[in-house]
């Protein structure tokens, strides 16, 4: 497992500035939780470079922690890293083969992060149904979705106007 830390502003210099899949999610997070300054992503970073660039571009001014995992066996170490680094939120990468929406590793991550009072967010309805607190993006039809039960466990509020699942 390899840990990579990027600063959003530095990544913006190399990322395309076109609107990405994570723009609406980043805006919703900043609106709902203005105190969020550090966001983590757990994924196979080599396979998801484009998504990581989009996440970084969508969350300017936030520190991005990338925890690289190559298989489900790395999830315990990833949680240890997250426990040490203490992100304010975790973003799921929908298509990640290891910890993307619908995987058992994502369920493991979502549950452990909520128990640690760290919300997880997604760009798909499936991610919200799986336990992400917020979801907005291509996989939600542009609607802001929320999981009130998990928000309660994570100790965060859900934005007004969010459709609860």
TALIN-V919535 format. One record per helix or strand of 3 or more residues. SS is the DSSP state (H for helix, E for strand). FROM is the first residue (numbers start at 1). LEN is the number of residues. Records with the same first field share a line. If there is no record, write none. Layout:
# TALIN-V919535
SS=FROM-LEN, FROM-LEN
This chain:
# TALIN-V919535
E=2-6, 38-6, 63-6, 89-3, 119-6, 134-6
H=8-7, 23-10, 49-10, 72-14, 104-12, 125-6, 148-7
